[in-house]
């Protein structure tokens, strides 16, 4: 059987608890993608199909720079699961050891790659924590908390999460005037045990439910602790896998915030020029 010759960009597909991403090694600095090209590469049926696309790039003062695009082509400040995956991607490429310091748009991060492939990632210290927010939407009202863990999140508890219409209500909250002009991600959680919750996510930029959201789980852990409903570490069962959040709280501030979970390699290949040109 002849090998098909494909001209294009080498890529690696990875999954972080069901959040799937396309990774491209751009240490050469030669790859420049437009918004339209990112959208074409990430789209279902005609592209690779992913929640986002990342470029691994050089930067002074750190091991690498993480450039992250949502699948709508927008460049985002941070994505927790993508950051965990890119740490493993850099490790598998031989650019870093099992401990690495890198830069994302929201600032510096530290990550540890475990022997089982899991990655533990240090998040930025959360800010803009607001509790007891009421959000009225068509079909209901939600009470919860808001915090920025790299990107903004509204977190609310619901009953019967498995049956809950995440897309219907998540979309309304994401574009709600209370969070204008940039909007917010919407996290819906339900208690499942001591320091354990189920979680489902509606993500800004993807504009749909995703199987997991790392910054969202981090936000939920912080907010549940602020409400006195959970202590570190907090475990979240997302549809795509398990995420663990740990942190310290002192003098009204949250520090040493870590997100831990799986970062799996799915496939490697070439993105054909016909996909994005």
N, C-alpha and C positions, 0 to 999 in steps of 0.2 A: 504494500500500500504506500503510495506516495504521500509525503508530508506536504500539507498545504502551506504555501508561502504567503504570509500576511505582512503587509507593510503598515506600521502604525506605532503605537505606544505600548511598551510592556506594562503590565499591571498585576496587582495581587488583590484578590477579593478576600475580605475578612469579615468576621461577625463578632460583635461584642454583646452577648446575651440577646441575640436576635436583631440588634441594630446592625445593618450590613453596609459596608463601605468599600469603595474602590481606592486603592493606594498606588501612587505613582512615585517612583524614585526620581526626584528632580534636583539631586545634588549637583548636577551639571549646570543647572540654571537655564537650560535651553528651552524648557517646555513652558509655553504661555497659552493659557486657555481662556476663551471668552465665556461670558455667561451662557450664551447659546450652545457652545460646545459642551459645557458641563451638563446642561440639561439633556442634550442628545446622548451623552455617554451614560447618564444615570437612568434614562427612561426604560420602562418595561417593554418587552417584545422586540424593540429595535436596538436597544443598547445593552449594557451590562446589568441594569436594574439594581439600584442601591439607594439607601437613605441619604448618602452623601459621597463626596469625592475629596481626597486629601493628597496634597503634594508634600513630600518630605524634602526640605530645603536646608541649605547651609545658612548659618548665622554666627556672627562673632559673639563670644561669651557664653555659648551653650552648645550642646551636642548637635542640636538641629532645631529648625523652625517648622511648626505644624501649620500649614495653610489649609483651612477647612471650608468646603463649600457644601451648602445644603443642595438637595437635588433640584431645587428651583433655580440654582445658579447663584444664589446670594451667598456672600462670604460671611460666616458667622464668627463670633468672638471665641466660642468654645463648644465642644461636645465631649462629654465625659467618656462615653464608650469609644468614640473615635480616637480620643487621646490615649486611652489604654491600648487600643489596637495599634496605633502608630508607634508606640513605644516597643511593642513586640515586633512590628515590621522593621524598625531600625535595628533591633537586636538580631533578627534573622538575616538581615542584609550585612551584618558585621560592622555596622557603624558605631554601635555602643555595646557596653557590657550589660550585665543583668541589672545594673542600677544606672539611671540616666537623668540628666537635667536638660530640659528643653524649654522652648518658648512657644506659646500660642498667642493669639491676638489679645487674649485677656490677661496675659502675663506669664511669669515663669512657673514651671511645674517640675515635680520630681516623680519618678516612677520606678518600681521594682518589678522585674519579670520573674515570676515563680517558675520552679522546675516543671510544674504541671501545665504551664502555659497561661495561667491566670496572671493578671497584672493588677498591682496595687498603685493607685495614682493619687498624688497629693493635689487637692483642688485649691483654688484661691480661697482666702477667707471670705465667707459670705457677707453680703452687705444689703442694705435697704430692706431689712426685715420688718414686715408689717403684719400684725395679727388682727383677727376678728373683722376681716373684710367681707362685706356682703355684695354679691354680684347677682343682679337680676337679669334673667334671660327668658326667652320665650319657652314656656313649659316648666319653669321652676326658678328657685333662688338658691344660690350656693354660698355657704359661709366657710371661710378658710383663711390661709395666710399667704403672704407674698414674700419672696426673697430672691436675690440674684446670686447664683452660684457659678457665675461665669456668663450665664444668660438668665433672663427673668423667668420665674415660675410662679403660678398660682396653684396652691395645693388644697384640696378639699376632700373630706371623708364622705363616702357614699355607702349605702346599703346594697347588697346583692351586686357587687362589682362585676361579677361574671356576666350578668344580664344587662348591665348598664350601657346606654348608647353613648359611647365615648366621642364618636365623630359628631353627632348632633349637638351635644352640649359643649364639647371641647372647642369646636369651631367658633361658637358664639362667644365663649370666654376669651379665646385667642384674639379676637378682633373687638372686644368690648371697649367702649369709650373710656372706662376707668384705667385702661392700660395703654391708651393712645400716647404717642403716635406709633411706637414700635411694636406694641402688642405684647403678648406673653405666651408661654407654653402652659398647658393645663394638665395637672396631675390629679388623678382620682385614686384614692386609696381606701382600703378596708382592713381593719385590724384582724390579724390571723393568729395571734398569740402574744406572749410577752416579748416586747421589742421586735415584733415581727408583723409585717403588713403585706397585703397583696397590692399591686400597683398597676395602673394602666395609664398610657400617656398619649396626649395629642400634641404633636410637635410643630412649632412655628418653623416655616421654611420647607418642611416636608408637606405640611397642610393635610395631615392625616394621622390616624393612629399608628404608632410604631410599636414593635414588640418589646422595646425597653428604652429608657432614657436615663443616662448616667447622671447628668446634672439635675434631672428631675427627681431621681431617687435621693440624691444628696439634699436637695431642697426639702423633700418630704421628711427626711431624717431630722434635719435642723428644726423644721416647723413642729413636728411631733414632740421633739424635746422641749421646745419653747412653750408648748401647751402642757408640758408635764405628762405626756402620754408615752414617752419612750426614753430610754437611756442608751448611751453609746456602749457597744456597737448595735446598730439597727439593721435588720435584714429585710430586704424587699424581694418578693416573688413576683417577677414580671412574666408576661406570657412567653418571653424568649429566654428566661433564665434568672438566676439568683444574683443579686447585688448586695454587697455589705458596705455600710457607711459607718465610719468611726470619726470621732472628733473630741475636742476638749472645749470646756466652757468655763470662763473665768472673767470676773469683772464686767459682765454684760457683753462679752465678745466670744465668738466661736473661732477657734484656731485648730491647727493640725488636723484639718479635714481630709479624710481619705475615702476613696471609692475603690472597691475591689470586686473583681469578677472575671469571667472567662473572656479570652481574646483569641479566637480561633481562626486559623488560616483555612479558607474554603477552596480557593483555586488560584492558579496563575495563568497568564496568557498574554495575548496581544490585542489591543483595541484597534480594530481595523480603521484606516483612514476614512473608509466609506461611512463609518458610524458618525463621525464628528465633523466632517468637511462638507 
